[in-house]
Structure formats: structure tokens, C-alpha cells
Amino acid sequence: MDGLFKVLDIAASGMTAERFRLDVISQNLANSDTTRTEEGGPYRRKTVIFQEALNESANGSKNFGGVKVSSIVEDPSPFRLVYDPNHPDADAEGYVSYPNVNVLREMVDMMSAQRAYEMNAAVVNSAKSMYNSALGIGRYTHFRNRS
């Protein structure tokens, strides 16, 4: 049974990580036209970095325990320059720096994160189904042996 619960923990960690990734993608999309932030300058696209989560067993060995978010990093790619001399954030030459967010790329990343989330949810559902089947076998064996 420990293996079953380990599978559930691993799949749940994947779902949590992908949900966090979806939140960051949503933030990128919401700020795709933000030319002025509190830090100054345009919004900079953010990405999520995952790493494996290791669990230490009783004997001191490390086992794979799923995935976790290790950090959020800013995309260093250049900002998009648009000529708009009437914009309040235009530079001396009339160019406005827009965020380095590509909406199409964010949508592809969003679909990827959604599919990964759904795959982890399918693993959880399969594990639950196997657990219920095992319980059914146990009940059947128990009642059969009583007769």
C-alpha cells in the first residue's frame, strides 16, 4: 500500500507544480502590455523552474518524491520596441519598451501545463481505481473464506 500512496504523492506534487506554472503564465498574459512597473520599466516575463523532490527513507537513502518549484526566473530576452511618440513611456526617439511576453508562446505553455496537470490527475484517478479494486478483492476473499 505504501507504493500506492507514493504514487498519489508524486502525482499530487506534479499537479501542484503545474498549477503554480499556470498562475505564472496567467501573470505573464495579464501583464503583456504593462510598460511601467513598480520596479521601473516594462514587465519582464517570468518562467518557473522545477526540480525533483527527494524524500529520505528510514535507512538514509534518497528516493524520488515528485517535483517541486525551485525558483521563478525572469526571462532576460530583450523588450519589444514599438514606435509610439505620443505614449507617456516613449523614450527620446519615440520608442516604447513593451514586455518581452509573446502571447502565442504563453498560450502554448499554458496548454502544455494544462495537459501535464490533466495527466497527473489521470494518474491519481487510476491509483484510486486500483486501490478500490484491491479493497474489493480483499472483501471478496474475506467473505469467501468465512463460508
C-alpha positions as a Markdown table, in Angstrom:
| # | Residue | x | y | z |
|---|---|---|---|---|
| 1 | Met | 0.0 | 0.0 | 0.0 |
| 2 | Asp | 2.9 | 2.4 | 0.6 |
| 3 | Gly | 3.6 | 2.3 | -3.2 |
| 4 | Leu | 0.1 | 3.4 | -3.9 |
| 5 | Phe | 0.3 | 6.4 | -1.6 |
| 6 | Lys | 3.7 | 7.2 | -3.0 |
| 7 | Val | 2.2 | 7.3 | -6.5 |
| 8 | Leu | -0.5 | 9.7 | -5.2 |
| 9 | Asp | 2.1 | 11.9 | -3.5 |
| 10 | Ile | 4.1 | 12.1 | -6.7 |
| 11 | Ala | 1.1 | 12.9 | -8.9 |
| 12 | Ala | -0.2 | 15.4 | -6.4 |
| 13 | Ser | 3.2 | 17.2 | -6.4 |
| 14 | Gly | 3.1 | 17.4 | -10.2 |
| 15 | Met | -0.4 | 18.8 | -10.1 |
| 16 | Thr | 0.7 | 21.4 | -7.6 |
| 17 | Ala | 3.7 | 22.4 | -9.6 |
| 18 | Glu | 1.7 | 22.7 | -12.9 |
| 19 | Arg | -1.0 | 24.8 | -11.1 |
| 20 | Phe | 1.7 | 27.2 | -9.9 |
| 21 | Arg | 3.1 | 27.3 | -13.5 |
| 22 | Leu | -0.3 | 28.2 | -14.8 |
| 23 | Asp | -0.5 | 31.0 | -12.3 |
| 24 | Val | 2.8 | 32.4 | -13.5 |
| 25 | Ile | 1.7 | 32.1 | -17.2 |
| 26 | Ser | -1.5 | 33.9 | -16.3 |
| 27 | Gln | 0.5 | 36.7 | -14.7 |
| 28 | Asn | 2.6 | 37.0 | -17.8 |
| 29 | Leu | -0.5 | 37.2 | -20.0 |
| 30 | Ala | -2.1 | 39.8 | -17.7 |
| 31 | Asn | 1.0 | 42.0 | -17.9 |
| 32 | Ser | 1.7 | 41.6 | -21.6 |
| 33 | Asp | 1.1 | 45.3 | -22.3 |
| 34 | Thr | 2.4 | 46.7 | -19.0 |
| 35 | Thr | 5.0 | 49.3 | -19.8 |
| 36 | Arg | 5.6 | 50.6 | -16.3 |
| 37 | Thr | 6.1 | 48.5 | -13.2 |
| 38 | Glu | 6.8 | 49.4 | -9.6 |
| 39 | Glu | 10.4 | 48.4 | -10.2 |
| 40 | Gly | 10.6 | 50.7 | -13.2 |
| 41 | Gly | 10.4 | 49.8 | -16.8 |
| 42 | Pro | 8.2 | 47.3 | -18.5 |
| 43 | Tyr | 7.1 | 44.0 | -17.1 |
| 44 | Arg | 9.6 | 41.2 | -17.6 |
| 45 | Arg | 8.3 | 37.7 | -18.5 |
| 46 | Lys | 8.7 | 35.1 | -15.7 |
| 47 | Thr | 9.3 | 31.3 | -16.0 |
| 48 | Val | 9.1 | 28.6 | -13.5 |
| 49 | Ile | 11.9 | 26.2 | -12.8 |
| 50 | Phe | 11.1 | 22.7 | -11.5 |
| 51 | Gln | 13.3 | 20.2 | -9.8 |
| 52 | Glu | 12.9 | 16.8 | -8.4 |
| 53 | Ala | 11.8 | 16.4 | -4.8 |
| 54 | Leu | 13.7 | 13.8 | -2.9 |
| 55 | Asn | 12.4 | 12.0 | 0.1 |
| 56 | Glu | 14.8 | 10.5 | 2.6 |
| 57 | Ser | 13.9 | 7.0 | 3.7 |
| 58 | Ala | 14.4 | 5.5 | 7.2 |
| 59 | Asn | 17.7 | 3.9 | 6.0 |
| 60 | Gly | 19.1 | 7.3 | 4.8 |
| 61 | Ser | 18.7 | 6.7 | 1.1 |
| 62 | Lys | 17.0 | 9.3 | -1.1 |
| 63 | Asn | 14.0 | 8.4 | -3.2 |
| 64 | Phe | 12.2 | 10.3 | -5.9 |
| 65 | Gly | 9.3 | 12.1 | -4.2 |
| 66 | Gly | 7.8 | 14.0 | -7.1 |
| 67 | Val | 8.5 | 17.5 | -8.4 |
| 68 | Lys | 8.7 | 20.9 | -6.8 |
| 69 | Val | 9.1 | 24.5 | -7.9 |
| 70 | Ser | 12.7 | 25.5 | -7.3 |
| 71 | Ser | 12.5 | 29.1 | -8.5 |
| 72 | Ile | 10.9 | 31.7 | -10.6 |
| 73 | Val | 13.3 | 33.4 | -13.0 |
| 74 | Glu | 12.9 | 36.4 | -15.2 |
| 75 | Asp | 13.4 | 36.0 | -19.0 |
| 76 | Pro | 16.4 | 38.0 | -20.0 |
| 77 | Ser | 15.3 | 38.4 | -23.6 |
| 78 | Pro | 15.0 | 42.0 | -24.9 |
| 79 | Phe | 11.9 | 44.0 | -24.6 |
| 80 | Arg | 9.7 | 44.7 | -27.7 |
| 81 | Leu | 10.2 | 48.2 | -29.1 |
| 82 | Val | 7.2 | 50.0 | -30.6 |
| 83 | Tyr | 7.3 | 53.4 | -32.2 |
| 84 | Asp | 4.7 | 55.5 | -30.5 |
| 85 | Pro | 6.0 | 59.0 | -29.7 |
| 86 | Asn | 2.7 | 60.0 | -28.1 |
| 87 | His | 2.9 | 57.3 | -25.4 |
| 88 | Pro | 3.8 | 58.6 | -21.9 |
| 89 | Asp | 6.6 | 55.9 | -21.6 |
| 90 | Ala | 8.2 | 56.7 | -25.0 |
| 91 | Asp | 11.9 | 57.4 | -25.0 |
| 92 | Ala | 13.5 | 60.5 | -26.6 |
| 93 | Glu | 13.4 | 58.8 | -30.0 |
| 94 | Gly | 9.6 | 57.9 | -29.7 |
| 95 | Tyr | 10.0 | 54.2 | -28.9 |
| 96 | Val | 8.1 | 52.4 | -26.1 |
| 97 | Ser | 9.6 | 49.3 | -24.5 |
| 98 | Tyr | 6.9 | 46.7 | -24.1 |
| 99 | Pro | 7.2 | 43.5 | -22.1 |
| 100 | Asn | 9.1 | 40.5 | -23.6 |
| 101 | Val | 5.9 | 38.5 | -23.4 |
| 102 | Asn | 4.8 | 36.6 | -26.5 |
| 103 | Val | 1.1 | 35.8 | -26.1 |
| 104 | Leu | 1.3 | 32.9 | -28.5 |
| 105 | Arg | 4.2 | 31.3 | -26.6 |
| 106 | Glu | 2.3 | 31.8 | -23.3 |
| 107 | Met | -0.7 | 30.1 | -24.8 |
| 108 | Val | 1.4 | 27.1 | -25.9 |
| 109 | Asp | 3.0 | 27.0 | -22.4 |
| 110 | Met | -0.5 | 27.2 | -20.9 |
| 111 | Met | -1.7 | 24.2 | -22.9 |
| 112 | Ser | 1.4 | 22.2 | -22.0 |
| 113 | Ala | 0.9 | 22.9 | -18.3 |
| 114 | Gln | -2.8 | 22.1 | -18.6 |
| 115 | Arg | -2.0 | 18.8 | -20.3 |
| 116 | Ala | 0.6 | 17.9 | -17.7 |
| 117 | Tyr | -1.9 | 18.7 | -14.9 |
| 118 | Glu | -4.5 | 16.5 | -16.6 |
| 119 | Met | -2.0 | 13.6 | -16.9 |
| 120 | Asn | -1.2 | 13.8 | -13.2 |
| 121 | Ala | -4.9 | 13.9 | -12.4 |
| 122 | Ala | -5.4 | 10.8 | -14.6 |
| 123 | Val | -2.6 | 9.0 | -12.5 |
| 124 | Val | -4.5 | 9.9 | -9.3 |
| 125 | Asn | -7.7 | 8.5 | -10.7 |
| 126 | Ser | -6.0 | 5.3 | -11.9 |
| 127 | Ala | -4.4 | 4.8 | -8.5 |
| 128 | Lys | -7.8 | 5.4 | -6.8 |
| 129 | Ser | -9.4 | 2.8 | -9.1 |
| 130 | Met | -6.6 | 0.3 | -8.3 |
| 131 | Tyr | -7.0 | 0.9 | -4.6 |
| 132 | Asn | -10.7 | 0.4 | -4.8 |
| 133 | Ser | -10.2 | -2.8 | -6.8 |
| 134 | Ala | -7.7 | -4.1 | -4.3 |
| 135 | Leu | -10.2 | -3.4 | -1.5 |
| 136 | Gly | -12.9 | -5.3 | -3.5 |
| 137 | Ile | -10.7 | -8.3 | -3.9 |
| 138 | Gly | -9.9 | -8.2 | -0.1 |
| 139 | Arg | -13.6 | -8.1 | 0.7 |
| 140 | Tyr | -14.4 | -10.9 | -1.7 |
| 141 | Thr | -11.7 | -13.1 | -0.3 |
| 142 | His | -12.7 | -12.3 | 3.3 |
| 143 | Phe | -16.4 | -13.2 | 2.7 |
| 144 | Arg | -15.5 | -16.3 | 0.7 |
| 145 | Asn | -13.2 | -17.6 | 3.4 |
| 146 | Arg | -16.0 | -17.1 | 6.0 |
| 147 | Ser | -18.3 | -19.5 | 4.2 |
